Amino acid sequence: ARIRLERSSLEWEVALTANAARATAAAITLVADTSGSMALLSGVATKTRMDVLKESLVTAIDTLLQGTACALVRFDSDAHLAETLTAINTPDIADGGRVALRLAAGLLASAGATSIGDGVRLGNDTAVADITRAPGVLVLTDGHENTAEFIADVMDDITAPVYAIGMGTAAA
């Protein structure tokens, strides 16, 4: 490949080599904030945070790799398993696992307080229960934690990688 520094006439010839990494089968738990604050406007037109959450969940579900297992946890004052760890058997949008997860996501509604720690704990425990896949947790929340268990309460017990996506505008 030829690389040129745009603000000068300097150019270099660079040899690029790469090895493709095989995708690792994953057990992913999507952890969705369904607390009352998710009924607030998101900052995206007239959509609520719950509207954006549901759209985000559908996008995540529809892009899961074949061979992945995925569960859906919802949390408000407590955490609840909305859909068990479900195998994604085909790349097809009509895959039975994807359909079940999308249906569960569509039923989410906002109410109650916010116990992010409860959601993260159940998400972790659900993902790591599948010992044949690499576990992971994706939390979608507006971050307005106000009820135990708090994140700080469960941090030392979490063994799966946890990623978070913030929903809505910055807290006042």
VENKA-V972509 format. One record per helix or strand. SS is the DSSP state (helix for helix, strand for strand). FROM is the first residue (numbers start at 0). TO is the last residue. Records with the same first field share a line. If there is no record, write none. Layout:
SS->FROM-TO, FROM-TO
This chain:
strand->1-3, 10-12, 25-32, 40-40, 47-47, 68-74, 78-86, 133-140, 160-165
helix->35-38, 48-61, 95-105, 115-127, 150-156
